């Protein structure tokens, strides 16, 4: 499977460059500030355009992953890969973050790029290999290809979290609960349900109950208090359920 690059909208950077050039071309006296603005617009637009057309390749196949990106241009064979995980950072101010593909190399392999992330399940150092905002394919399409070729090496943490507990859509308005606090609380509960054992669920439930009893922090703009209260109640109930088929606790 060959992923196609998502170049996004190039209208704005092109307009920046054209406007900057026009400001420089049209003569005018005492135009130092105007010239500085023009140069800034050209530089900003040029950087965005350069990034959009930088060489890029990402393929998923029987031999491994074919990667062409800054600092890494080669085929990474499956024996070099200890784990792959499709993950998603916490939302930023209530806005969902883009999923990313993380790679944990086998202990004997060095990819030549620094580890800048951690495996969400076991905490091992990982490399952020791909920001899914860079490509046109949907996360489920990429997940299907990795499941086919990577096998047990691949974990779709997005699907695991959703299957364990689907976070409802939370409205945002004035005088709501602080978004980052709520997002972290929901994530802790999701992960305890998705791949934790009884101790993890008990700890997560205790944290949810403390937050509900003590009151969450409010902000000028935050999540709807009604939506959050309902979501935390549902999460608390899910964490309290008896699960006789618990997996072993991940450490």
N, C-alpha and C positions, 0 to 999 in steps of 0.2 A: 504494500500500500504506500503510495507516494503522496505525502501531504502537500497541499497547495497553499502558497503564502497568501495571507490576507493583507493586502496593501492598505486597506481602509480608505478613507476619503482623502484624496490629494488636492482637493479644491482649495482649502484654506492655505496650505503652504505655497501653492502656486500663486495664489492671490498676493500673499505676503511678498514673494519675490518680485512679482510684476509691479506692485505698488512701490516697493523700495526702489526699483530701477527707474520708474517714472519720476519719483521725487528727486532722484539724483540727476536725471537728464534735463528736467525743466530748470532753467537758470533762474536764480533769485538771489537778491542781495541779503546779507546778514542771515544766512540760512544754516548756521552751524547746528542748531538743535534739530532742524528738519533733516539735515544730512545724517546726523547721528541716529535718528529714528529710522531713516531709510536703510542705513547699513545694518542696524539691528534686525529689521524686518527681513532683509535679504539673507542674513546669516541664519536666523531662526528657520525661515522657510527652507533654505538650502540644507540644513542639518536634517530636517524631517524628510525631505525628498531623498537625500543620500541614504538614510536608514531604510527607506521604503524599497530602494532598488539595490541594496547590498545583497551579495550572493547568499542564497539560502537553499538548503535542501534538508528534508527529513523523510526517510523511508523506513518502513517496517516490513521485514521479510524473513525468509527462512534462515538466512545467514546471520541476521542481527539487525542492528539499527544503523542506517546510513545517515550520518550527521554532517552538515556543513553550516557552521555558525562561527562567530568570533571565538578564537581560542580552541576550536575543536573541529577538525575536518578529516573524518575517516569513518570506516565501518567499525562499529563496536560489536564484536561477536557475542553471541549468547553466553558462552562460557566466561566472558569477562564481566558479566552482569550478575550480581547476587540478588538484586531485587529492583523492581520497578513499581512505582505507585502513582496513581492519578490522585492528586490532592487538590485542596482548595483552601487558600488562606482565609482568615476571618474577614467578614465584611468590614469596610471602612466607612464609618459614619452612616451605617445602615445600607450602604451600597454593596451588593455582592461582588466579591473579588473574582478574577478570572482563574479558572483551573490551571494547574501546571503539572508537568510530568517530572517526577523525581527519580533519580537513578542511584542505587547503592552499588558501587563496584565490588567485585570479589576482593578479599583481602590481599591477594597477590598482584592485583592489577592497579596501575596508576594511569588515570585518564589524562593527566596533565592540566587539569582545571581544578580550582579549589572547591571544596565542599562548602556550600552556602545554605544548606537546608538540613532538615532531619526527617527521617521516615516517621510518619504520624503514628504508626502502630507500636514500633519498638524503639524509636528514638535514635537509630543509627545515623551517622553522618551521611548526607546525600548531596548529589549535585542536581541543581535545577536545570534540567535538560531542555525543556520546552515550555514556553508560555503559550497556552492554547489560544490566546488572543492573536497570535501571529499567524494562525492558520484558519482556513475556511471550514475544515471538517468539524463536526460536532463532537463533544466529549464521548458520546455513546458509540460513534463510529470508530474513534481511536481506541476506545476500550475494547471493542469487539476484535479489532486487528491485533491488539496486544495479547488478548486472551488466547487467540488462535496461535500466535507464534511464540510468545514468551511463556505460556503455560503457567505453572505454579510460581514463577518468578514475579508475576504481575498481580497487584492488588488494586482494585478500584475502590478507594476509600469513599469516594462520592456516593457510589451505589450502596456501600455498606452502611454509611450514616443514614441515608434516606430510608433504607429498608428497616433500620433499627428504630428510627423516630423521624418522621417528616416534620420539619419545622414549618408551621403555617406562615402565611404572609402576614407580616406585622406592619400595621399602618404607622405612618410618621406624622407627627403634628407638634404643636406647641405644648410645653410643659409635660413632656413624656419621659419615659425612663431612658437613662443614658444608654446609647446604643451599644457601645463597646462592652459595657458590663453585662448586658443581656446576651449579646452574641457569645461571649466567653462562657457564660453559664450554660447556655443551650448546647454549645460545642462539647463541654465537659460531660454533660448528660448523654448526648448522642454517642460519644466515643466509649463511654462506660457500657452502654447498651450494645454497641456494635462489636467491640472486641475485648471488653473487660470481663472479669469474673465477678463473683458476689462481693468481694471487698471493694472493688472499684465502683460497683453500683451503689453500695452502701455509702461510700464516701461522697459520691456525686449527689445522692439523694439528700444527705446531710447538708451539703453546700446549698442545694436548691431550697431546702426548708429554712436554713438560716437566712437566706436572701428574702424569702417570702415573709418570714416573721419579722425581720429587722427592717424591711423596706428597702427597695432599690433606690439608687440615686436618681433624682430627676434633673432634667436639663431644659434649657429654653426650647430646644427642639429635640425630640426623641421619639422612641417607640410608644404607640398607644398603650396606656396603662391597662386598659381592658383586654386588649389582644395579648399582652405579655402575661397578665395574671392567668388567663385561660391556658396559654401555652405552657407555663410553668406547672400549673396544676396537672395538665395531661402528662408532662414529663415526669413529675413526681409519682404519678400513678404507674407509669410504665416502669420506672426504676424500682417500685415496690413489688412488682409482680414476681412470683416464684418461678424460677427457671431451672427445672430439674436437669436440663441438658447443658448446663454451663460448660464452656470451654475452660481450659486451664488459664490462670491469670497470666497475662503477658507482662514481663518485667523488662 
